[in-house]
Amino acid sequence: MLWALLIALGVAQAWLGYALRELHRAAHALEDEKGRLMQQLQALKLERAALLRPERLRKEAARRGMRPPRAEQVWHEPGAEAR
């Protein structure tokens, strides 16, 4: 009877060890996926900001009563439109 109990405890310990290793592996996989998704989100935010920039400049110019900047002026460095 004691031997059966020891064998059962050994089997239970082995299964628990396996389950913990699998949980640990899954946790690392989730962290990796989270990092990848956060990088994608940051890239999408930057892309969105780049796409909205000309619209925002046009709205700001309209609010100030100025004519909107020409497309070639929007993307040049400061002072380029004076040339």
Buried (B, 14 or more C-beta within 10 A) or exposed (E): EEEEEEEEEEEEEEEEEEEEEEEEEEEEEEEEEEEEEEEEEEEEEEEEEEEEEBEEBBEEEEEEEEEBBEEEEEEEEEEEEEE
